[in-house]
Amino acid sequence: MIALASDHGGFEYKERVKPLLDTLNLAWKDFGTDSEESVDYPDFSHAAARAIQLGECDRGIFICGTGIGISLAANRHHGIRAAACQIPEAARMSRLHNDANVLALGQRLIDWETAEAMIRLWLETPFEGGRHERRIRKIEIE
C-alpha cells in the first residue's frame, strides 16, 4: 500500500496520483490534506510516515510546493528515507542506490508529465542492494 500525503501546495498532484495508482493496480491510503486551503505540511507527512514505520503502508508519495519541507518532516522518522526529486533520474537513483521509501515531489517545481514519469520510474525501480546496503545502514543515528 502506498501512503499519500500533501499540503495545500501539493493537493492537486496528490489527487492526480490516485487514479494513476489505480491504473497500476496499487492500493493507496490518503493521509490528507483534503483541499487547497492552507495547512501545515508536517501534520500530513508525520501521519503518513508513521503508517510506513508501522508497516501499514509499504512506501509513500508525499507532495508539497517544493517537496523539500514534506521530505524534511518525513525524514525525522526512524526508518524513513524520503527523497525530494525534481528529475526522473534522481527518482530512479533514490530507489536503486538509496532504497528511498518515500518519493517527495514539488508541485510548484515540476509539471505533471514529469511528476508522473518520476512516480512510474520510482515505483518500478528495485533497490540494487550490495554495496549500497552498508551505506543505508549508516544513515540512521542512535
N, CA, C and O atoms as a GROMACS GRO file, in nm:
protein
  568
    1MET      N    1   0.084  -0.118   0.000
    1MET     CA    2   0.000   0.000   0.000
    1MET      C    3   0.089   0.124   0.000
    1MET      O    4   0.190   0.130   0.069
    2ILE      N    5   0.048   0.221  -0.078
    2ILE     CA    6   0.123   0.346  -0.091
    2ILE      C    7   0.055   0.454  -0.005
    2ILE      O    8  -0.064   0.481  -0.020
    3ALA      N    9   0.132   0.515   0.084
    3ALA     CA   10   0.083   0.627   0.166
    3ALA      C   11   0.092   0.755   0.083
    3ALA      O   12   0.197   0.784   0.026
    4LEU      N   13  -0.015   0.829   0.077
    4LEU     CA   14  -0.017   0.958   0.008
    4LEU      C   15  -0.034   1.069   0.109
    4LEU      O   16  -0.113   1.059   0.202
    5ALA      N   17   0.043   1.176   0.091
    5ALA     CA   18   0.033   1.291   0.180
    5ALA      C   19   0.066   1.417   0.100
    5ALA      O   20   0.150   1.415   0.010
    6SER      N   21  -0.002   1.524   0.136
    6SER     CA   22   0.030   1.654   0.074
    6SER      C   23  -0.017   1.765   0.166
    6SER      O   24  -0.096   1.745   0.257
    7ASP      N   25   0.036   1.882   0.138
    7ASP     CA   26  -0.021   2.003   0.194
    7ASP      C   27  -0.100   2.069   0.082
    7ASP      O   28  -0.122   2.008  -0.023
    8HIS      N   29  -0.143   2.192   0.104
    8HIS     CA   30  -0.221   2.263   0.002
    8HIS      C   31  -0.143   2.282  -0.127
    8HIS      O   32  -0.201   2.283  -0.236
    9GLY      N   33  -0.011   2.298  -0.115
    9GLY     CA   34   0.073   2.320  -0.232
    9GLY      C   35   0.092   2.198  -0.319
    9GLY      O   36   0.140   2.209  -0.432
   10GLY      N   37   0.056   2.081  -0.269
   10GLY     CA   38   0.068   1.958  -0.344
   10GLY      C   39  -0.062   1.884  -0.364
   10GLY      O   40  -0.065   1.774  -0.418
   11PHE      N   41  -0.171   1.947  -0.320
   11PHE     CA   42  -0.302   1.880  -0.323
   11PHE      C   43  -0.343   1.835  -0.463
   11PHE      O   44  -0.388   1.722  -0.481
   12GLU      N   45  -0.328   1.922  -0.562
   12GLU     CA   46  -0.372   1.887  -0.697
   12GLU      C   47  -0.300   1.761  -0.748
   12GLU      O   48  -0.364   1.671  -0.801
   13TYR      N   49  -0.169   1.755  -0.731
   13TYR     CA   50  -0.095   1.638  -0.779
   13TYR      C   51  -0.130   1.513  -0.698
   13TYR      O   52  -0.138   1.404  -0.754
   14LYS      N   53  -0.150   1.528  -0.568
   14LYS     CA   54  -0.188   1.412  -0.487
   14LYS      C   55  -0.317   1.352  -0.541
   14LYS      O   56  -0.331   1.230  -0.548
   15GLU      N   57  -0.410   1.437  -0.578
   15GLU     CA   58  -0.536   1.388  -0.632
   15GLU      C   59  -0.515   1.320  -0.769
   15GLU      O   60  -0.589   1.228  -0.804
   16ARG      N   61  -0.416   1.363  -0.843
   16ARG     CA   62  -0.385   1.300  -0.972
   16ARG      C   63  -0.313   1.167  -0.956
   16ARG      O   64  -0.320   1.080  -1.042
   17VAL      N   65  -0.242   1.152  -0.844
   17VAL     CA   66  -0.169   1.026  -0.819
   17VAL      C   67  -0.266   0.911  -0.796
   17VAL      O   68  -0.238   0.797  -0.834
   18LYS      N   69  -0.379   0.938  -0.735
   18LYS     CA   70  -0.474   0.830  -0.702
   18LYS      C   71  -0.517   0.749  -0.824
   18LYS      O   72  -0.505   0.627  -0.822
   19PRO      N   73  -0.569   0.813  -0.930
   19PRO     CA   74  -0.607   0.732  -1.047
   19PRO      C   75  -0.487   0.667  -1.115
   19PRO      O   76  -0.501   0.560  -1.175
   20LEU      N   77  -0.370   0.728  -1.106
   20LEU     CA   78  -0.250   0.666  -1.162
   20LEU      C   79  -0.221   0.535  -1.089
   20LEU      O   80  -0.196   0.433  -1.152
   21LEU      N   81  -0.226   0.539  -0.956
   21LEU     CA   82  -0.202   0.417  -0.878
   21LEU      C   83  -0.311   0.314  -0.903
   21LEU      O   84  -0.283   0.194  -0.908
   22ASP      N   85  -0.434   0.359  -0.919
   22ASP     CA   86  -0.544   0.267  -0.952
   22ASP      C   87  -0.514   0.195  -1.083
   22ASP      O   88  -0.534   0.074  -1.094
   23THR      N   89  -0.468   0.269  -1.183
   23THR     CA   90  -0.434   0.212  -1.313
   23THR      C   91  -0.324   0.107  -1.300
   23THR      O   92  -0.322   0.008  -1.373
   24LEU      N   93  -0.232   0.129  -1.208
   24LEU     CA   94  -0.121   0.036  -1.185
   24LEU      C   95  -0.158  -0.076  -1.088
   24LEU      O   96  -0.073  -0.158  -1.051
   25ASN      N   97  -0.285  -0.079  -1.047
   25ASN     CA   98  -0.335  -0.180  -0.952
   25ASN      C   99  -0.259  -0.178  -0.820
   25ASN      O  100  -0.230  -0.282  -0.762
   26LEU      N  101  -0.227  -0.057  -0.773
   26LEU     CA  102  -0.160  -0.039  -0.645
   26LEU      C  103  -0.255   0.027  -0.546
   26LEU      O  104  -0.314   0.131  -0.574
   27ALA      N  105  -0.269  -0.035  -0.431
   27ALA     CA  106  -0.354   0.020  -0.326
   27ALA      C  107  -0.287   0.143  -0.265
   27ALA      O  108  -0.164   0.152  -0.260
   28TRP      N  109  -0.368   0.237  -0.219
   28TRP     CA  110  -0.317   0.360  -0.158
   28TRP      C  111  -0.406   0.401  -0.043
   28TRP      O  112  -0.523   0.363  -0.034
   29LYS      N  113  -0.347   0.481   0.044
   29LYS     CA  114  -0.421   0.541   0.155
   29LYS      C  115  -0.384   0.688   0.160
   29LYS      O  116  -0.267   0.723   0.161
   30ASP      N  117  -0.485   0.773   0.164
   30ASP     CA  118  -0.467   0.918   0.162
   30ASP      C  119  -0.466   0.971   0.306
   30ASP      O  120  -0.564   0.958   0.379
   31PHE      N  121  -0.354   1.032   0.344
   31PHE     CA  122  -0.340   1.090   0.477
   31PHE      C  123  -0.365   1.240   0.477
   31PHE      O  124  -0.340   1.308   0.577
   32GLY      N  125  -0.415   1.293   0.366
   32GLY     CA  126  -0.450   1.434   0.357
   32GLY      C  127  -0.339   1.516   0.297
   32GLY      O  128  -0.227   1.470   0.273
   33THR      N  129  -0.373   1.635   0.275
   33THR     CA  130  -0.486   1.718   0.308
   33THR      C  131  -0.600   1.695   0.209
   33THR      O  132  -0.585   1.623   0.110
   34ASP      N  133  -0.714   1.757   0.238
   34ASP     CA  134  -0.833   1.734   0.158
   34ASP      C  135  -0.877   1.854   0.075
   34ASP      O  136  -0.987   1.853   0.020
   35SER      N  137  -0.794   1.957   0.066
   35SER     CA  138  -0.830   2.074  -0.013
   35SER      C  139  -0.706   2.159  -0.037
   35SER      O  140  -0.596   2.126   0.007
   36GLU      N  141  -0.726   2.269  -0.108
   36GLU     CA  142  -0.616   2.363  -0.131
   36GLU      C  143  -0.609   2.472  -0.025
   36GLU      O  144  -0.534   2.569  -0.040
   37GLU      N  145  -0.686   2.457   0.081
   37GLU     CA  146  -0.681   2.551   0.193
   37GLU      C  147  -0.548   2.535   0.266
   37GLU      O  148  -0.503   2.423   0.288
   38SER      N  149  -0.488   2.645   0.304
   38SER     CA  150  -0.356   2.644   0.366
   38SER      C  151  -0.352   2.558   0.492
   38SER      O  152  -0.436   2.573   0.582
   39VAL      N  153  -0.253   2.468   0.497
   39VAL     CA  154  -0.232   2.378   0.611
   39VAL      C  155  -0.082   2.365   0.634
   39VAL      O  156  -0.001   2.420   0.559
   40ASP      N  157  -0.045   2.292   0.739
   40ASP     CA  158   0.095   2.271   0.773
   40ASP      C  159   0.140   2.132   0.728
   40ASP      O  160   0.087   2.032   0.775
   41TYR      N  161   0.236   2.128   0.636
   41TYR     CA  162   0.281   2.000   0.577
   41TYR      C  163   0.328   1.897   0.679
   41TYR      O  164   0.308   1.778   0.655
   42PRO      N  165   0.390   1.935   0.793
   42PRO     CA  166   0.435   1.830   0.885
   42PRO      C  167   0.321   1.742   0.937
   42PRO      O  168   0.341   1.623   0.961
   43ASP      N  169   0.202   1.799   0.953
   43ASP     CA  170   0.091   1.720   1.006
   43ASP      C  171   0.062   1.598   0.919
   43ASP      O  172   0.038   1.489   0.970
   44PHE      N  173   0.065   1.616   0.790
   44PHE     CA  174   0.031   1.508   0.697
   44PHE      C  175   0.151   1.418   0.670
   44PHE      O  176   0.137   1.297   0.655
   45SER      N  177   0.268   1.477   0.665
   45SER     CA  178   0.390   1.399   0.647
   45SER      C  179   0.411   1.304   0.764
   45SER      O  180   0.443   1.187   0.744
   46HIS      N  181   0.394   1.353   0.886
   46HIS     CA  182   0.412   1.269   1.004
   46HIS      C  183   0.312   1.153   1.007
   46HIS      O  184   0.350   1.040   1.037
   47ALA      N  185   0.187   1.181   0.976
   47ALA     CA  186   0.085   1.074   0.979
   47ALA      C  187   0.118   0.965   0.878
   47ALA      O  188   0.109   0.846   0.910
   48ALA      N  189   0.155   1.003   0.758
   48ALA     CA  190   0.186   0.905   0.654
   48ALA      C  191   0.317   0.831   0.685
   48ALA      O  192   0.326   0.710   0.663
   49ALA      N  193   0.417   0.902   0.736
   49ALA     CA  194   0.545   0.838   0.771
   49ALA      C  195   0.524   0.735   0.882
   49ALA      O  196   0.584   0.628   0.879
   50ARG      N  197   0.440   0.768   0.979
   50ARG     CA  198   0.410   0.672   1.086
   50ARG      C  199   0.348   0.544   1.030
   50ARG      O  200   0.381   0.435   1.076
   51ALA      N  201   0.261   0.558   0.933
   51ALA     CA  202   0.197   0.441   0.872
   51ALA      C  203   0.301   0.352   0.804
   51ALA      O  204   0.288   0.229   0.806
   52ILE      N  205   0.403   0.412   0.745
   52ILE     CA  206   0.510   0.333   0.684
   52ILE      C  207   0.593   0.266   0.793
   52ILE      O  208   0.627   0.149   0.783
   53GLN      N  209   0.626   0.342   0.897
   53GLN     CA  210   0.701   0.286   1.010
   53GLN      C  211   0.631   0.164   1.070
   53GLN      O  212   0.696   0.065   1.103
   54LEU      N  213   0.501   0.173   1.084
   54LEU     CA  214   0.423   0.067   1.148
   54LEU      C  215   0.392  -0.048   1.054
   54LEU      O  216   0.333  -0.148   1.096
   55GLY      N  217   0.431  -0.037   0.928
   55GLY     CA  218   0.406  -0.143   0.832
   55GLY      C  219   0.266  -0.143   0.772
   55GLY      O  220   0.228  -0.236   0.702
   56GLU      N  221   0.190  -0.038   0.800
   56GLU     CA  222   0.056  -0.027   0.742
   56GLU      C  223   0.065   0.007   0.593
   56GLU      O  224  -0.025  -0.028   0.516
   57CYS      N  225   0.172   0.074   0.554
   57CYS     CA  226   0.198   0.109   0.414
   57CYS      C  227   0.342   0.069   0.383
   57CYS      O  228   0.428   0.067   0.471
   58ASP      N  229   0.366   0.037   0.256
   58ASP     CA  230   0.500  -0.006   0.216
   58ASP      C  231   0.591   0.111   0.182
   58ASP      O  232   0.708   0.115   0.221
   59ARG      N  233   0.536   0.206   0.108
   59ARG     CA  234   0.610   0.323   0.063
   59ARG      C  235   0.516   0.442   0.060
   59ARG      O  236   0.397   0.428   0.085
   60GLY      N  237   0.570   0.559   0.027
   60GLY     CA  238   0.486   0.678   0.023
   60GLY      C  239   0.523   0.773  -0.088
   60GLY      O  240   0.637   0.778  -0.134
   61ILE      N  241   0.423   0.849  -0.130
   61ILE     CA  242   0.443   0.960  -0.223
   61ILE      C  243   0.388   1.083  -0.154
   61ILE      O  244   0.267   1.094  -0.130
   62PHE      N  245   0.476   1.176  -0.122
   62PHE     CA  246   0.442   1.295  -0.046
   62PHE      C  247   0.466   1.416  -0.135
   62PHE      O  248   0.567   1.424  -0.205
   63ILE      N  249   0.373   1.512  -0.133
   63ILE     CA  250   0.382   1.625  -0.225
   63ILE      C  251   0.352   1.756  -0.152
   63ILE      O  252   0.251   1.767  -0.082
   64CYS      N  253   0.440   1.852  -0.170
   64CYS     CA  254   0.414   1.988  -0.124
   64CYS      C  255   0.456   2.082  -0.235
   64CYS      O  256   0.472   2.038  -0.349
   65GLY      N  257   0.474   2.207  -0.206
   65GLY     CA  258   0.511   2.302  -0.310
   65GLY      C  259   0.645   2.272  -0.374
   65GLY      O  260   0.659   2.280  -0.496
   66THR      N  261   0.744   2.236  -0.292
   66THR     CA  262   0.878   2.208  -0.344
   66THR      C  263   0.921   2.063  -0.323
   66THR      O  264   1.014   2.017  -0.388
   67GLY      N  265   0.855   1.992  -0.234
   67GLY     CA  266   0.897   1.857  -0.198
   67GLY      C  267   0.998   1.858  -0.084
   67GLY      O  268   1.028   1.753  -0.027
   68ILE      N  269   1.049   1.974  -0.052
   68ILE     CA  270   1.154   1.983   0.049
   68ILE      C  271   1.098   1.973   0.190
   68ILE      O  272   1.140   1.887   0.268
   69GLY      N  273   1.004   2.059   0.224
   69GLY     CA  274   0.951   2.060   0.360
   69GLY      C  275   0.888   1.927   0.400
   69GLY      O  276   0.913   1.877   0.509
   70ILE      N  277   0.809   1.872   0.313
   70ILE     CA  278   0.739   1.747   0.344
   70ILE      C  279   0.838   1.631   0.358
   70ILE      O  280   0.814   1.538   0.435
   71SER      N  281   0.950   1.637   0.284
   71SER     CA  282   1.052   1.533   0.298
   71SER      C  283   1.132   1.552   0.427
   71SER      O  284   1.168   1.454   0.492
   72LEU      N  285   1.159   1.676   0.464
   72LEU     CA  286   1.231   1.700   0.590
   72LEU      C  287   1.153   1.646   0.708
   72LEU      O  288   1.210   1.584   0.798
   73ALA      N  289   1.022   1.670   0.710
   73ALA     CA  290   0.939   1.620   0.819
   73ALA      C  291   0.938   1.467   0.819
   73ALA      O  292   0.949   1.405   0.925
   74ALA      N  293   0.925   1.407   0.702
   74ALA     CA  294   0.922   1.260   0.694
   74ALA      C  295   1.053   1.200   0.744
   74ALA      O  296   1.052   1.098   0.813
   75ASN      N  297   1.163   1.262   0.708
   75ASN     CA  298   1.294   1.207   0.744
   75ASN      C  299   1.325   1.215   0.893
   75ASN      O  300   1.427   1.162   0.937
   76ARG      N  301   1.242   1.279   0.969
   76ARG     CA  302   1.258   1.281   1.115
   76ARG      C  303   1.220   1.146   1.176
   76ARG      O  304   1.252   1.120   1.292
   77HIS      N  305   1.154   1.061   1.100
   77HIS     CA  306   1.106   0.932   1.148
   77HIS      C  307   1.209   0.822   1.120
   77HIS      O  308   1.260   0.810   1.009
   78HIS      N  309   1.237   0.743   1.222
   78HIS     CA  310   1.328   0.630   1.209
   78HIS      C  311   1.282   0.538   1.095
   78HIS      O  312   1.165   0.500   1.089
   79GLY      N  313   1.373   0.504   1.009
   79GLY     CA  314   1.342   0.412   0.900
   79GLY      C  315   1.284   0.474   0.776
   79GLY      O  316   1.261   0.405   0.676
   80ILE      N  317   1.259   0.602   0.778
   80ILE     CA  318   1.204   0.670   0.660
   80ILE      C  319   1.320   0.732   0.584
   80ILE      O  320   1.405   0.801   0.640
   81ARG      N  321   1.321   0.706   0.454
   81ARG     CA  322   1.421   0.763   0.364
   81ARG      C  323   1.346   0.834   0.252
   81ARG      O  324   1.317   0.776   0.148
   82ALA      N  325   1.314   0.960   0.278
   82ALA     CA  326   1.238   1.040   0.181
   82ALA      C  327   1.334   1.117   0.093
   82ALA      O  328   1.425   1.184   0.141
   83ALA      N  329   1.313   1.106  -0.037
   83ALA     CA  330   1.397   1.174  -0.135
   83ALA      C  331   1.315   1.277  -0.210
   83ALA      O  332   1.218   1.242  -0.278
   84ALA      N  333   1.353   1.403  -0.199
   84ALA     CA  334   1.288   1.510  -0.276
   84ALA      C  335   1.355   1.513  -0.412
   84ALA      O  336   1.474   1.544  -0.423
   85CYS      N  337   1.280   1.481  -0.516
   85CYS     CA  338   1.336   1.467  -0.650
   85CYS      C  339   1.269   1.565  -0.747
   85CYS      O  340   1.149   1.591  -0.738
   86GLN      N  341   1.349   1.617  -0.839
   86GLN     CA  342   1.296   1.708  -0.940
   86GLN      C  343   1.311   1.655  -1.082
   86GLN      O  344   1.251   1.708  -1.176
   87ILE      N  345   1.391   1.550  -1.099
   87ILE     CA  346   1.409   1.491  -1.233
   87ILE      C  347   1.397   1.339  -1.223
   87ILE      O  348   1.424   1.282  -1.117
   88PRO      N  349   1.356   1.275  -1.331
   88PRO     CA  350   1.337   1.129  -1.328
   88PRO      C  351   1.461   1.050  -1.285
   88PRO      O  352   1.447   0.952  -1.212
   89GLU      N  353   1.578   1.090  -1.327
   89GLU     CA  354   1.699   1.015  -1.290
   89GLU      C  355   1.721   1.018  -1.139
   89GLU      O  356   1.769   0.919  -1.082
   90ALA      N  357   1.689   1.128  -1.074
   90ALA     CA  358   1.701   1.134  -0.929
   90ALA      C  359   1.603   1.038  -0.862
   90ALA      O  360   1.638   0.972  -0.765
   91ALA      N  361   1.482   1.030  -0.914
   91ALA     CA  362   1.383   0.937  -0.860
   91ALA      C  363   1.432   0.793  -0.875
   91ALA      O  364   1.422   0.713  -0.782
   92ARG      N  365   1.483   0.761  -0.992
   92ARG     CA  366   1.534   0.625  -1.017
   92ARG      C  367   1.649   0.591  -0.923
   92ARG      O  368   1.652   0.484  -0.862
   93MET      N  369   1.743   0.683  -0.911
   93MET     CA  370   1.860   0.657  -0.826
   93MET      C  371   1.824   0.654  -0.678
   93MET      O  372   1.890   0.586  -0.600
   94SER      N  373   1.720   0.727  -0.638
   94SER     CA  374   1.678   0.725  -0.498
   94SER      C  375   1.632   0.584  -0.457
   94SER      O  376   1.645   0.545  -0.342
   95ARG      N  377   1.578   0.511  -0.552
   95ARG     CA  378   1.539   0.372  -0.526
   95ARG      C  379   1.658   0.278  -0.543
   95ARG      O  380   1.686   0.196  -0.456
   96LEU      N  381   1.727   0.290  -0.654
   96LEU     CA  382   1.834   0.198  -0.691
   96LEU      C  383   1.947   0.196  -0.588
   96LEU      O  384   1.992   0.089  -0.547
   97HIS      N  385   1.992   0.313  -0.545
   97HIS     CA  386   2.107   0.321  -0.454
   97HIS      C  387   2.070   0.354  -0.311
   97HIS      O  388   2.142   0.316  -0.218
   98ASN      N  389   1.959   0.426  -0.290
   98ASN     CA  390   1.927   0.474  -0.155
   98ASN      C  391   1.809   0.404  -0.091
   98ASN      O  392   1.777   0.430   0.025
   99ASP      N  393   1.742   0.315  -0.164
   99ASP     CA  394   1.625   0.244  -0.114
   99ASP      C  395   1.524   0.340  -0.052
   99ASP      O  396   1.466   0.312   0.053
  100ALA      N  397   1.504   0.455  -0.118
  100ALA     CA  398   1.409   0.554  -0.068
  100ALA      C  399   1.270   0.491  -0.059
  100ALA      O  400   1.222   0.430  -0.155
  101ASN      N  401   1.208   0.507   0.056
  101ASN     CA  402   1.072   0.453   0.071
  101ASN      C  403   0.966   0.563   0.065
  101ASN      O  404   0.847   0.536   0.079
  102VAL      N  405   1.010   0.686   0.043
  102VAL     CA  406   0.918   0.797   0.019
  102VAL      C  407   0.974   0.880  -0.096
  102VAL      O  408   1.090   0.922  -0.094
  103LEU      N  409   0.889   0.904  -0.194
  103LEU     CA  410   0.921   0.996  -0.303
  103LEU      C  411   0.851   1.127  -0.271
  103LEU      O  412   0.729   1.131  -0.258
  104ALA      N  413   0.928   1.234  -0.259
  104ALA     CA  414   0.872   1.366  -0.231
  104ALA      C  415   0.884   1.451  -0.358
  104ALA      O  416   0.990   1.461  -0.419
  105LEU      N  417   0.772   1.511  -0.395
  105LEU     CA  418   0.765   1.591  -0.517
  105LEU      C  419   0.721   1.733  -0.487
  105LEU      O  420   0.649   1.758  -0.390
  106GLY      N  421   0.764   1.825  -0.571
  106GLY     CA  422   0.726   1.965  -0.558
  106GLY      C  423   0.634   2.007  -0.671
  106GLY      O  424   0.678   2.021  -0.785
  107GLN      N  425   0.508   2.025  -0.641
  107GLN     CA  426   0.409   2.062  -0.743
  107GLN      C  427   0.444   2.193  -0.811
  107GLN      O  428   0.413   2.212  -0.929
  108ARG      N  429   0.507   2.284  -0.739
  108ARG     CA  430   0.541   2.414  -0.798
  108ARG      C  431   0.667   2.410  -0.883
  108ARG      O  432   0.698   2.506  -0.953
  109LEU      N  433   0.741   2.299  -0.876
  109LEU     CA  434   0.869   2.290  -0.946
  109LEU      C  435   0.866   2.204  -1.072
  109LEU      O  436   0.949   2.223  -1.161
  110ILE      N  437   0.772   2.111  -1.081
  110ILE     CA  438   0.771   2.019  -1.194
  110ILE      C  439   0.631   2.010  -1.254
  110ILE      O  440   0.532   2.022  -1.183
  111ASP      N  441   0.625   1.989  -1.385
  111ASP     CA  442   0.494   1.972  -1.449
  111ASP      C  443   0.443   1.830  -1.422
  111ASP      O  444   0.518   1.742  -1.382
  112TRP      N  445   0.313   1.811  -1.445
  112TRP     CA  446   0.252   1.683  -1.414
  112TRP      C  447   0.314   1.568  -1.495
  112TRP      O  448   0.331   1.459  -1.441
  113GLU      N  449   0.346   1.591  -1.620
  113GLU     CA  450   0.404   1.485  -1.702
  113GLU      C  451   0.535   1.435  -1.643
  113GLU      O  452   0.561   1.315  -1.641
  114THR      N  453   0.617   1.526  -1.594
  114THR     CA  454   0.742   1.487  -1.530
  114THR      C  455   0.714   1.414  -1.399
  114THR      O  456   0.778   1.314  -1.369
  115ALA      N  457   0.620   1.466  -1.321
  115ALA     CA  458   0.584   1.400  -1.195
  115ALA      C  459   0.537   1.257  -1.220
  115ALA      O  460   0.580   1.164  -1.151
  116GLU      N  461   0.451   1.240  -1.318
  116GLU     CA  462   0.400   1.105  -1.348
  116GLU      C  463   0.514   1.012  -1.392
  116GLU      O  464   0.519   0.897  -1.348
  117ALA      N  465   0.603   1.061  -1.476
  117ALA     CA  466   0.716   0.979  -1.520
  117ALA      C  467   0.803   0.940  -1.400
  117ALA      O  468   0.849   0.826  -1.391
  118MET      N  469   0.825   1.034  -1.309
  118MET     CA  470   0.906   1.006  -1.191
  118MET      C  471   0.839   0.903  -1.102
  118MET      O  472   0.905   0.812  -1.052
  119ILE      N  473   0.709   0.916  -1.082
  119ILE     CA  474   0.636   0.821  -0.998
  119ILE      C  475   0.645   0.681  -1.057
  119ILE      O  476   0.675   0.586  -0.986
  120ARG      N  477   0.618   0.669  -1.186
  120ARG     CA  478   0.624   0.537  -1.251
  120ARG      C  479   0.764   0.476  -1.238
  120ARG      O  480   0.779   0.359  -1.204
  121LEU      N  481   0.865   0.556  -1.265
  121LEU     CA  482   1.003   0.508  -1.258
  121LEU      C  483   1.039   0.468  -1.115
  121LEU      O  484   1.100   0.364  -1.094
  122TRP      N  485   1.001   0.548  -1.020
  122TRP     CA  486   1.030   0.522  -0.879
  122TRP      C  487   0.962   0.393  -0.833
  122TRP      O  488   1.022   0.313  -0.761
  123LEU      N  489   0.838   0.374  -0.875
  123LEU     CA  490   0.765   0.254  -0.834
  123LEU      C  491   0.822   0.127  -0.894
  123LEU      O  492   0.818   0.021  -0.831
  124GLU      N  493   0.875   0.135  -1.014
  124GLU     CA  494   0.923   0.014  -1.082
  124GLU      C  495   1.071  -0.016  -1.057
  124GLU      O  496   1.118  -0.124  -1.094
  125THR      N  497   1.144   0.076  -0.997
  125THR     CA  498   1.288   0.056  -0.976
  125THR      C  499   1.312  -0.015  -0.844
  125THR      O  500   1.270   0.033  -0.738
  126PRO      N  501   1.380  -0.129  -0.849
  126PRO     CA  502   1.412  -0.200  -0.724
  126PRO      C  503   1.539  -0.144  -0.660
  126PRO      O  504   1.618  -0.075  -0.725
  127PHE      N  505   1.557  -0.174  -0.534
  127PHE     CA  506   1.681  -0.140  -0.464
  127PHE      C  507   1.788  -0.236  -0.511
  127PHE      O  508   1.767  -0.357  -0.513
  128GLU      N  509   1.903  -0.184  -0.549
  128GLU     CA  510   2.012  -0.265  -0.603
  128GLU      C  511   2.080  -0.349  -0.496
  128GLU      O  512   2.135  -0.455  -0.526
  129GLY      N  513   2.078  -0.302  -0.371
  129GLY     CA  514   2.142  -0.377  -0.263
  129GLY      C  515   2.293  -0.372  -0.273
  129GLY      O  516   2.350  -0.270  -0.311
  130GLY      N  517   2.357  -0.483  -0.238
  130GLY     CA  518   2.503  -0.492  -0.245
  130GLY      C  519   2.572  -0.386  -0.161
  130GLY      O  520   2.540  -0.368  -0.044
  131ARG      N  521   2.666  -0.316  -0.223
  131ARG     CA  522   2.746  -0.216  -0.151
  131ARG      C  523   2.660  -0.105  -0.092
  131ARG      O  524   2.701  -0.038   0.003
  132HIS      N  525   2.542  -0.085  -0.149
  132HIS     CA  526   2.454   0.022  -0.101
  132HIS      C  527   2.389  -0.011   0.034
  132HIS      O  528   2.353   0.079   0.109
  133GLU      N  529   2.374  -0.139   0.064
  133GLU     CA  530   2.315  -0.178   0.192
  133GLU      C  531   2.398  -0.126   0.308
  133GLU      O  532   2.344  -0.078   0.408
  134ARG      N  533   2.530  -0.135   0.296
  134ARG     CA  534   2.620  -0.085   0.400
  134ARG      C  535   2.597   0.064   0.423
  134ARG      O  536   2.597   0.111   0.537
  135ARG      N  537   2.580   0.136   0.316
  135ARG     CA  538   2.560   0.281   0.325
  135ARG      C  539   2.425   0.316   0.386
  135ARG      O  540   2.413   0.410   0.465
  136ILE      N  541   2.324   0.241   0.350
  136ILE     CA  542   2.190   0.264   0.405
  136ILE      C  543   2.192   0.245   0.557
  136ILE      O  544   2.131   0.323   0.630
  137ARG      N  545   2.263   0.143   0.603
  137ARG     CA  546   2.271   0.117   0.748
  137ARG      C  547   2.339   0.231   0.823
  137ARG      O  548   2.316   0.248   0.943
  138LYS      N  549   2.421   0.310   0.754
  138LYS     CA  550   2.492   0.421   0.819
  138LYS      C  551   2.409   0.549   0.826
  138LYS      O  552   2.454   0.648   0.885
  139ILE      N  553   2.292   0.550   0.767
  139ILE     CA  554   2.211   0.672   0.766
  139ILE      C  555   2.150   0.702   0.904
  139ILE      O  556   2.154   0.815   0.950
  140GLU      N  557   2.095   0.600   0.967
  140GLU     CA  558   2.030   0.620   1.098
  140GLU      C  559   2.132   0.652   1.206
  140GLU      O  560   2.240   0.593   1.211
  141ILE      N  561   2.097   0.747   1.292
  141ILE     CA  562   2.181   0.784   1.404
  141ILE      C  563   2.105   0.749   1.531
  141ILE      O  564   1.986   0.781   1.544
  142GLU      N  565   2.172   0.685   1.624
  142GLU     CA  566   2.109   0.647   1.752
  142GLU      C  567   2.087   0.769   1.838
  142GLU      O  568   2.035   0.757   1.950
   0.00000   0.00000   0.00000
